Amino acid sequence: MGRVELISPSHSSLLRRPGALLSSNTSSFNAIMMFFFTPSAFLFALLAIAGFSDAMPVIFGNRGTATVYMTGQNNGCNITTSESDSVVALSAIWFKPDSCGKKVKVSARRTASTVHATIVDYCLQCKANDLQISPQAFHELGGIDGTSRDIVWDPEEV
């Protein structure tokens, strides 16, 4: 490599015959590369790498932000809770009276931290996909006091 040679007139016939300079290994390589750069192969590789592992970043679900929720008795579901409970307050956009007591799976984006929490309240100041979560659940997601966490959450099937 690094050395350039000009083709002499006696070898110019190689330039006129298509495929004369390609070996069988080169054409096999081209066939393999064509397979790997098709859209369906790319999607398969993406799902195989990212979609099936708990240790990979979460890429599906309701993306939002989690902040700490002060637990207690005064909540929209009239359920007494403590700081050691894993509970959430949904955005008022998602909350319905029959949401009380149902579970959600909350995952910190970019990590494998996941917590299962019970819906006990609604949050008027939250954006559509934001949650307020109990201190226990917040710490399980790797949150530090006074901060927020990027999350992905989904309702759990009962």
C-alpha positions, 0 to 999 in steps of 0.5 A: 500500500502507498505505492502507485503503479501505472498500468502499462499498455500491455495490461490495458486489456484489464481495463476493458474487461469488466470484473477482470480486476475483481477476485471472487473474495472481493465480490463476496465482500460486496454481497455481504456489505450489500446485505448489511446496509439494507434497511431491514438488516439495519433494523434487525441489528438495532433490535438485536443490539438495543431492544432485547437487553435490560442493560441497554438504554431504554428507547421505547415508552413515554419519555419524560422527567422524574422529580421527587414527590413528597408522600403522605396522606393527602393525595388524589387517591386517598391512599396513605403512603410513606417515603419508603413506598414506591409511588408516583403522581402522574401528570394530570393529562394521564390521570383518571380516577381508575388510575389509583392503585395501578402500577407503572414501570419507570426506567431511568434513560441511559441506565438499567435502573428500573422501578415498579411503582403504584399510582397514588396521585396526579401532578398539575404542574407536570408536563404530559409525560413527566412523573413525580416519584417517591424518594424511595423510587427516585433513589432506586433510579439513581437520582440524587436529592434536588435533581431530576432524572430522564425517564421512560415509563409505561403502565403495567398490565395487570 
